[in-house]
Amino acid sequence: METSLAGTARIDVTPDWPVMLAGFGQRTQPSNGVLDRIFVKALFLDDGDHRLLLITADLISTPRPLGEAVVAELGDALGLMPEQICICASHTHSAPMPHYAGDDATGVAAFAASLQAAMIAVGIQAVAAARPCRIRTGVGTLDRFLNRRTRGAPNLVDTRIPVVVADDAVSGQPIAVLFGAGCHPVTLGWDNMKISGDFPGVAQSAVEAAMPGVNALFFNTTEGNVVPITSPNRDALDPRGYVGGIYDDTRKMGGDLARAVLQAMAEAKASTALRVSSERQTLLLKPNFADYTPEAAASLLADAGQTLARYLGDDLARGLPPGPLWSVASDVVVARDLSEGDMRELMIACCRYLGLYQRRADAAPPKPVKAPVQVMRINDFAFLALPGEVMVEVGQAWSDLAASPTAFIVGLANAHLRYLPLAAHFAEPEAAVRYETVTAGLQSGEVEVALEHAAAMLARLRAA
């Protein structure tokens, strides 16, 4: 059997100092300990004609400045083009902020600097560690997810667990496994103040413990409207639903995922030779609310401000400028135990205010945003890397466009444009009061534009 090259590496990036955690706006204090270590990891593949470097991280997201800086440094150091590098985050809500967010973000500046250096170093180490390997691919199954938008009726989720295994060509022993799952890592809520990779971190550790010598790398697929079955009350708006998470649930979800991965590894099939290829485009897409006239945007912002003032009263001053607004509003929801309707009215007003505040400050229509869209092929797998939290229906659309049961999304990749819903989500009767559409990073129809470009990229890669 022909062999190709694969290399892998890992670096522990757990800070040993208090640091603000990302993922929940309710948190106002830095971390107070560590539940489990967090890592950046890399897998390098070389089929003799094409090279591909994937970097995964136990983080909430991949900020664009971080991704661009790492890609530029690795390009200079390794001679790789941007389309040959993909950086993605697990989306754990219990890791430090990955970018500096102001003087009140305790410990974040130091963490962000160390994180960037680690991502560059882990990529270089993975390439340096490349050796002859056999690549196997497989798909497992895990039915432990809940669609939070539908509350499980119907329970639209993607239960597929894609795995890519790299085996040493001489010993036959696996040295790395790249695997994905589509679910928010929120077994731990905003009341958790300890650093954790959440269930993806536990799953990676469990796979590595079961198979010594293996580096396990996780990426999130279509988690935009999906939560763990252990945490059915996780509501995108209600702060009362994101408390009370216990680490036992983290271990349970992580253990279940690890077992699905190990089973898929055992059944994964090898092809005669590794085949990798990739293409990447940075599209200019319209952000959410882009088509609102200045008058319409100002009116919507004013309405949101009036709603906030009605619920928050004197507390509103503590939330403006809008940095701590989400925390202040959440305090009111909890303290007054607001009804479902009142809670949603208040929190949607927060979403709208936060989304339009900067537009008023800029006093100009929003410019198109840069959206990196990347297509990667690894043997029979067709991956679409998108810069945000991808809805399950987007993954279904990608599988249809690729006409393949092994077409998968890599979410939170290369940048973060928040939620990425389809036009159909914006057309729903309650879209104006649904979290994923009100806080979407792109305007209705723009995700479809990205999908069209991705389909064209995949066609070119297949033809080549």
Phi and psi in degrees as a GROMACS rama.xvg file:
@    title "Ramachandran Plot"
@    xaxis  label "Phi"
@    yaxis  label "Psi"
@TYPE xy
-65.005  150.597  GLU-2
-120.981  154.084  THR-3
-127.949  -177.296  SER-4
-104.226  142.381  LEU-5
-144.768  144.641  ALA-6
-142.47  150.519  GLY-7
-143.796  156.758  THR-8
-158.552  163.443  ALA-9
-149.774  147.269  ARG-10
-138.145  128.699  ILE-11
-74.0924  123.395  ASP-12
-116.123  18.9515  VAL-13
-66.5707  120.178  THR-14
-72.9856  144.941  PRO-15
-101.598  29.1715  ASP-16
-137.676  158.963  TRP-17
-62.554  138.45  PRO-18
-149.557  145.055  VAL-19
-66.7872  133.514  MET-20
-91.9656  150.938  LEU-21
-102.892  160.375  ALA-22
116.863  -27.7587  GLY-23
-136.528  123.331  PHE-24
-71.1797  -9.70026  GLY-25
-73.6174  -21.0197  GLN-26
-74.9287  132.54  ARG-27
-124.92  -1.4921  THR-28
-122.941  155.616  GLN-29
-75.0193  171.631  PRO-30
-61.183  156.118  SER-31
-128.907  25.4112  ASN-32
158.38  -171.144  GLY-33
-134.542  125.699  VAL-34
-86.2516  -42.5959  LEU-35
-153.695  157.486  ASP-36
-73.0296  152.225  ARG-37
-118.148  151.785  ILE-38
-137.613  157.51  PHE-39
-110.714  140.624  VAL-40
-136.688  157.856  LYS-41
-139.572  146.527  ALA-42
-130.288  123.227  LEU-43
-110.394  132.081  PHE-44
-125.85  138.75  LEU-45
-142.121  115.426  ASP-46
-96.316  9.5847  ASP-47
98.9572  -28.8519  GLY-48
-114.249  -32.3817  ASP-49
-132.773  148.585  HIS-50
-123.902  151.683  ARG-51
-148.199  131.05  LEU-52
-121.678  118.442  LEU-53
-110.476  129.132  LEU-54
-119.083  124.42  ILE-55
-112.541  154.037  THR-56
-146.172  143.045  ALA-57
-82.5618  76.5664  ASP-58
-139.108  164.795  LEU-59
-69.2664  -35.6886  ILE-60
-164.804  175.686  SER-61
-114.353  95.3016  THR-62
-60.1636  143.364  PRO-63
-57.1684  -46.3678  ARG-64
-57.988  -38.3107  PRO-65
-65.4342  -49.5391  LEU-66
-59.7752  -44.0076  GLY-67
-65.1598  -40.7876  GLU-68
-65.235  -42.8286  ALA-69
-67.1091  -43.1731  VAL-70
-61.813  -41.5824  VAL-71
-64.0186  -44.6814  ALA-72
-65.6885  -43.2829  GLU-73
-69.5513  -32.8116  LEU-74
-61.2513  -44.3755  GLY-75
-66.743  -40.0616  ASP-76
-76.9855  -32.6609  ALA-77
-118.617  -6.47696  LEU-78
72.4261  24.7061  GLY-79
-92.9935  144.849  LEU-80
-86.6271  158.705  MET-81
-54.3232  -35.9573  PRO-82
-69.7582  -12.0637  GLU-83
-94.7264  4.4291  GLN-84
-127.971  130.374  ILE-85
-129.076  128.819  CYS-86
-118.772  125.223  ILE-87
-138.397  160.378  CYS-88
-117.754  151.754  ALA-89
-75.2588  -23.4139  SER-90
78.6862  23.6916  HIS-91
-59.6525  138.083  THR-92
-94.2165  16.9841  HIS-93
-130.708  28.2223  SER-94
-111.409  162.193  ALA-95
-63.8144  154.737  PRO-96
-54.9222  132.935  MET-97
-88.139  1.82356  PRO-98
-145.33  150.998  HIS-99
-67.5295  131.931  TYR-100
-125.172  25.2505  ALA-101
114.477  170.937  GLY-102
-63.4338  -24.2349  ASP-103
-86.4646  0.923225  ASP-104
-89.9331  81.895  ALA-105
-53.7658  127.195  THR-106
75.7682  -3.16072  GLY-107
-76.5657  -37.0665  VAL-108
-58.7773  -44.4025  ALA-109
-66.7223  -40.527  ALA-110
-65.1337  -44.3071  PHE-111
-60.514  -40.4123  ALA-112
-65.9082  -43.6181  ALA-113
-68.1898  -33.6429  SER-114
-65.0507  -46.8787  LEU-115
-61.0517  -44.0784  GLN-116
-62.1675  -39.0491  ALA-117
-67.8661  -39.6679  ALA-118
-63.8531  -40.0154  MET-119
-65.6407  -45.7368  ILE-120
-64.8557  -40.544  ALA-121
-68.7437  -33.36  VAL-122
-65.9439  -44.2188  GLY-123
-63.4072  -41.2553  ILE-124
-65.0625  -39.5061  GLN-125
-64.3994  -41.5433  ALA-126
-65.7038  -41.8923  VAL-127
-64.4916  -26.9923  ALA-128
-88.3505  3.00835  ALA-129
-58.7591  136.628  ALA-130
-147.608  164.218  ARG-131
-59.0969  128.346  PRO-132
-141.985  159.892  CYS-133
-106.92  136.599  ARG-134
-107.239  129.904  ILE-135
-121.184  147.575  ARG-136
-128.54  150.44  THR-137
-162.674  169.705  GLY-138
-133.042  120.329  VAL-139
-97.6975  -173.238  GLY-140
-139.368  137.694  THR-141
-143.845  116.384  LEU-142
-104.725  69.9556  ASP-143
-131.245  27.6708  ARG-144
-121.308  154.284  PHE-145
-131.98  130.877  LEU-146
-77.99  111.27  ASN-147
-74.8844  -22.7634  ARG-148
-71.7895  -38.5361  ARG-149
-95.645  -6.62436  THR-150
56.1346  31.4078  ARG-151
85.5292  5.30087  GLY-152
-132.14  91.6281  ALA-153
-79.8912  159.289  PRO-154
-91.5842  80.4466  ASN-155
-80.7922  103.096  LEU-156
-140.703  166.37  VAL-157
-108.725  110.062  ASP-158
-87.0997  0.0574862  THR-159
-73.6917  141.031  ARG-160
-121.246  94.72  ILE-161
-72.7511  138.692  PRO-162
-132.973  140.241  VAL-163
-123.405  118.91  VAL-164
-110.092  133.249  VAL-165
-108.958  116.92  ALA-166
-105.086  137.253  ASP-167
-60.0438  130.838  ASP-168
-67.3747  -25.8837  ALA-169
-87.527  -53.8779  VAL-170
-84.1735  -22.7862  SER-171
79.0973  -0.63057  GLY-172
-84.0054  139.847  GLN-173
-68.1187  138.593  PRO-174
-109.15  -20.0252  ILE-175
-156.645  150.27  ALA-176
-139.149  125.689  VAL-177
-102.074  126.112  LEU-178
-142.235  157.289  PHE-179
-134.734  161.172  GLY-180
-155.723  151.955  ALA-181
-107.609  90.5377  GLY-182
-165.53  138.076  CYS-183
-61.7227  127.847  HIS-184
-80.3252  79.3192  PRO-185
-132.005  36.9568  VAL-186
-63.3531  -26.9485  THR-187
-102.708  136.384  LEU-188
-97.4171  -167.448  GLY-189
-74.3254  -12.2331  TRP-190
-79.9287  -9.92727  ASP-191
-78.5921  126.385  ASN-192
-117.364  19.0096  MET-193
-111.448  143.257  LYS-194
-65.7889  134.862  ILE-195
-159.491  148.041  SER-196
-83.7094  4.32066  GLY-197
55.5283  -157.721  ASP-198
-64.4325  -30.9355  PHE-199
-62.9752  -35.3274  PRO-200
-65.0827  -43.5644  GLY-201
-62.8246  -41.7304  VAL-202
-62.2142  -44.4191  ALA-203
-61.222  -44.2984  GLN-204
-63.7686  -38.7843  SER-205
-67.1775  -40.7397  ALA-206
-63.3669  -42.7496  VAL-207
-66.2454  -35.4636  GLU-208
-68.7171  -36.1445  ALA-209
-74.4822  -25.3734  ALA-210
-132.951  80.2961  MET-211
-53.8022  137.712  PRO-212
95.6113  -8.73737  GLY-213
-92.6783  138.384  VAL-214
-101.065  117.618  ASN-215
-100.428  126.088  ALA-216
-120.114  132.62  LEU-217
-114.006  141.075  PHE-218
-132.703  149.099  PHE-219
-91.6509  143.833  ASN-220
-102.296  -103.47  THR-221
-106.405  80.1008  THR-222
-100.245  0.654151  GLU-223
-55.8384  -34.9064  GLY-224
-124.301  31.7182  ASN-225
-130.564  138.068  VAL-226
-129.748  164.632  VAL-227
-67.1274  146.796  PRO-228
-65.3362  -21.8607  ILE-229
-72.1123  -14.6344  THR-230
-129.28  61.7418  SER-231
-67.2378  -18.3683  PRO-232
-90.8619  9.21633  ASN-233
-68.5093  107.311  ARG-234
-109.177  136.55  ASP-235
-62.3407  -25.5819  ALA-236
-105.957  -38.0013  LEU-237
-80.679  113.029  ASP-238
-65.1768  -18.9464  PRO-239
-71.9518  -19.9714  ARG-240
-83.0704  -13.3437  GLY-241
-108.623  35.6518  TYR-242
-126.308  162.882  VAL-243
84.9312  6.65941  GLY-244
-65.7157  143.146  GLY-245
-121.455  150.565  ILE-246
-67.1871  -21.6412  TYR-247
-60.0245  -38.7943  ASP-248
-66.4871  -37.4334  ASP-249
-60.6169  -46.7499  THR-250
-64.6816  -37.8236  ARG-251
-65.8766  -49.6623  LYS-252
-63.6694  -43.766  MET-253
-63.7647  -39.3756  GLY-254
-66.1921  -41.3339  GLY-255
-62.7955  -42.9743  ASP-256
-64.8947  -41.941  LEU-257
-60.2091  -42.1401  ALA-258
-65.1141  -37.5193  ARG-259
-64.7615  -38.3028  ALA-260
-66.8924  -45.8355  VAL-261
-62.3416  -38.8885  LEU-262
-65.1538  -43.0137  GLN-263
-65.8356  -36.19  ALA-264
-62.0188  -41.5934  MET-265
-64.9337  -29.0341  ALA-266
-100.327  -5.33956  GLU-267
-62.4058  140.464  ALA-268
-104.802  144.268  LYS-269
-95.8293  144.416  ALA-270
-95.1077  172.504  SER-271
-65.3285  -27.8162  THR-272
-158.698  153.301  ALA-273
-68.0447  137.992  LEU-274
-129.999  118.322  ARG-275
-128.678  147.64  VAL-276
-161.141  159.777  SER-277
-159.057  154.799  SER-278
-146.881  148.103  GLU-279
-142.984  138.407  ARG-280
-132.037  142.616  GLN-281
-102.131  105.599  THR-282
-87.1276  151.339  LEU-283
-102.601  108.48  LEU-284
-119.906  155.843  LEU-285
-77.5727  131.902  LYS-286
-75.7723  165.806  PRO-287
-58.1281  144.511  ASN-288
69.6097  10.0377  PHE-289
-62.9015  -34.0166  ALA-290
-86.884  0.577702  ASP-291
-69.8719  133.305  TYR-292
-66.4948  159.672  THR-293
-54.641  -37.2519  PRO-294
-67.6119  -43.2313  GLU-295
-65.9581  -40.5957  ALA-296
-64.7853  -41.8633  ALA-297
-64.5043  -39.0178  ALA-298
-65.5963  -43.02  SER-299
-64.6159  -39.6297  LEU-300
-65.389  -41.366  LEU-301
-64.0785  -42.3128  ALA-302
-61.374  -42.5104  ASP-303
-62.8554  -40.5598  ALA-304
-63.4027  -39.0882  GLY-305
-65.9297  -40.5308  GLN-306
-62.6296  -44.165  THR-307
-61.0917  -43.7053  LEU-308
-63.5543  -36.4923  ALA-309
-66.0981  -39.2783  ARG-310
-86.593  -36.8784  TYR-311
-93.6374  -26.6471  LEU-312
55.8502  -129.518  GLY-313
-64.2635  -22.6187  ASP-314
-68.3964  -17.9614  ASP-315
-58.1203  -36.429  LEU-316
-60.2332  -29.8279  ALA-317
-72.181  -20.2474  ARG-318
-99.6827  2.52498  GLY-319
-126.01  138.865  LEU-320
-55.6404  167.695  PRO-321
-74.0501  8.34648  PRO-322
-51.6451  -56.2877  GLY-323
-93.2508  13.7879  PRO-324
-59.1458  -44.1692  LEU-325
-60.733  -40.1492  TRP-326
-66.6526  -42.7661  SER-327
-63.7284  -45.175  VAL-328
-64.092  -39.9976  ALA-329
-62.2159  -39.7582  SER-330
-58.5458  -40.4967  ASP-331
-67.5536  -42.1968  VAL-332
-58.2963  -44.7005  VAL-333
-72.7049  -47.0123  VAL-334
-64.3687  -38.5301  ALA-335
-95.8536  -4.94481  ARG-336
47.6217  59.0268  ASP-337
-59.6168  151.441  LEU-338
-66.0095  165.979  SER-339
-55.7775  -46.6674  GLU-340
-65.6173  -44.3737  GLY-341
-66.1452  -40.0388  ASP-342
-58.7776  -46.5427  MET-343
-67.5993  -37.6846  ARG-344
-62.3304  -44.8203  GLU-345
-66.2877  -48.2459  LEU-346
-72.2632  -32.9918  MET-347
-67.475  -36.6937  ILE-348
-60.3397  -39.2733  ALA-349
-59.9729  -47.0919  CYS-350
-58.2946  -47.1484  CYS-351
-66.2648  -41.4234  ARG-352
-63.3419  -45.5335  TYR-353
-64.536  -34.5485  LEU-354
-74.182  -27.598  GLY-355
-108.123  -9.92514  LEU-356
-59.2002  -46.5675  TYR-357
-67.2592  -32.5095  GLN-358
-63.2531  -39.8473  ARG-359
-65.071  -40.0351  ARG-360
-64.2005  -36.2388  ALA-361
-76.1972  -22.595  ASP-362
54.8798  36.3896  ALA-363
-156.035  153.415  ALA-364
-59.2879  145.193  PRO-365
-65.7736  141.351  PRO-366
-82.978  157.8  LYS-367
-57.3405  149.103  PRO-368
-104.166  151.52  VAL-369
-79.2738  124.888  LYS-370
-124.496  100.304  ALA-371
-70.2152  124.719  PRO-372
-121.593  125.231  VAL-373
-132.048  133.707  GLN-374
-115.461  131.757  VAL-375
-131.307  137.345  MET-376
-113.425  129.203  ARG-377
-127.461  103.302  ILE-378
52.8993  -121.104  ASN-379
-88.8368  3.26894  ASP-380
-89.5439  136.466  PHE-381
-118.589  107.437  ALA-382
-99.9342  136.654  PHE-383
-116.638  112.808  LEU-384
-92.9216  121.45  ALA-385
-121.899  149.434  LEU-386
-90.6165  61.9572  PRO-387
172.183  -166.815  GLY-388
-91.6109  108.193  GLU-389
-93.8845  132.303  VAL-390
-75.7744  153.993  MET-391
-56.8717  -39.5331  VAL-392
-64.5128  -27.8324  GLU-393
-67.1895  -40.3791  VAL-394
-63.258  -38.893  GLY-395
-63.9594  -40.9734  GLN-396
-63.1586  -38.4268  ALA-397
-66.1836  -42.1408  TRP-398
-61.1792  -39.5533  SER-399
-66.3056  -44.5329  ASP-400
-64.7638  -38.0794  LEU-401
-78.6036  -12.9361  ALA-402
50.3565  48.2109  ALA-403
-148.81  136.757  SER-404
-76.153  -7.17212  PRO-405
-115.671  41.999  THR-406
-105.541  126.555  ALA-407
-133.647  156.041  PHE-408
-92.7909  141.919  ILE-409
-112.047  106.514  VAL-410
-89.3651  171.764  GLY-411
52.9191  41.9075  LEU-412
-110.252  127.967  ALA-413
70.0058  -16.0799  ASN-414
-170.803  -179.808  ALA-415
-140.225  109.498  HIS-416
-108.673  30.3627  LEU-417
63.3456  -143.998  ARG-418
-75.7676  146.273  TYR-419
-125.269  80.9208  LEU-420
-91.3075  164.704  PRO-421
-85.1651  167.692  LEU-422
-57.7013  -33.615  ALA-423
-61.4156  -32.5177  ALA-424
-67.5825  -39.849  HIS-425
-67.697  -23.6578  PHE-426
-85.4713  -7.29109  ALA-427
-64.5248  146.873  GLU-428
-54.7881  -33.1805  PRO-429
-103.183  19.3782  GLU-430
-58.7453  -33.6866  ALA-431
-69.7749  -13.3893  ALA-432
-126.88  22.8922  VAL-433
-106.263  133.1  ARG-434
-56.8689  -45.7277  TYR-435
-68.2671  -25.1923  GLU-436
-91.6873  -39.1487  THR-437
-65.7645  -34.9944  VAL-438
-100.555  14.8242  THR-439
-59.7543  146.22  ALA-440
-80.6833  -22.9662  GLY-441
-124.155  153.316  LEU-442
-69.2369  157.834  GLN-443
-52.9464  130.46  SER-444
94.5105  -15.0717  GLY-445
-75.5927  -30.8682  GLU-446
-64.6906  -35.8905  VAL-447
-63.0967  -36.0348  GLU-448
-61.7019  -44.3743  VAL-449
-61.5589  -40.4354  ALA-450
-64.0523  -39.4504  LEU-451
-62.0469  -45.5545  GLU-452
-63.4051  -39.9199  HIS-453
-64.0316  -40.8593  ALA-454
-61.8525  -40.0798  ALA-455
-65.5605  -39.325  ALA-456
-62.1865  -46.1249  MET-457
-61.9377  -39.5086  LEU-458
-61.5188  -41.2633  ALA-459
-65.5178  -40.586  ARG-460
-65.1151  -39.3272  LEU-461
-67.9255  -39.0864  ARG-462
-67.1922  -32.9947  ALA-463
